[in-house]
Amino acid sequence: MSRVGVLALQGGFARHLEALAVVGHTAVEVRGPRDLRGLDGLVLPGGESTTQLKLIARAALEPALAQFVGGGKPVLATCAGLILAACSVVGPEQASFGWLDVEVSRNAYGRQVHSFEGRSDKGLHLVFIRAPRILSVGAGVEVVDTFNGEPVWIRQGNVVGCCFHPELSGATEVHRSVFGVGAAQGVEL
Ligand code: GLN
């Protein structure tokens, strides 16, 4: 049995809770440092990264998040979450936590059409919403999947980053790959 938290301060956390429940985990909303206790994994959802940064600061969550990530449990950072987890953010520049050795550019997939769907180079259904683009990856970063040859699903140690929204595609490959399959515990509200 495993308990997986989803940062629930802003953005698309609800569908991640559902996806985790579908793959058999107890999904828990994380709003403050105490909520991280006893978790076996964590999701940083999409949304608006500038707002999320402010809310994380207001909740005094950054040290606890850093400790959790440093503890080696699996972490999935999607879209705005990837922007927070990156080492370097441009378009415009923004503070970030530096857990993934990548440079990302905000809102860099399609200026006019902010949202679109496509297939990854390995055939995964991808949903992009004002998605960040990964401009470069460090030597320690594994590229798991690409879109038109560009990295969109990456991993460095226990931290996985996605430009797209795996919780919106109706498939659960990414959640299963990061957290494994649990024994159907459901969402804890
Ligand atoms: N464009 C958003 C940002 O810069 C991220 C978009 C998303 O999470 N869907 O924070």
Residues whose N, C-alpha, C, O or C-beta is under 5 A from the ligand:
A	BS01	LIG	G46 G47 E48 S49 T50 T78 C79 A80 R106 N107 I129 R130 A131
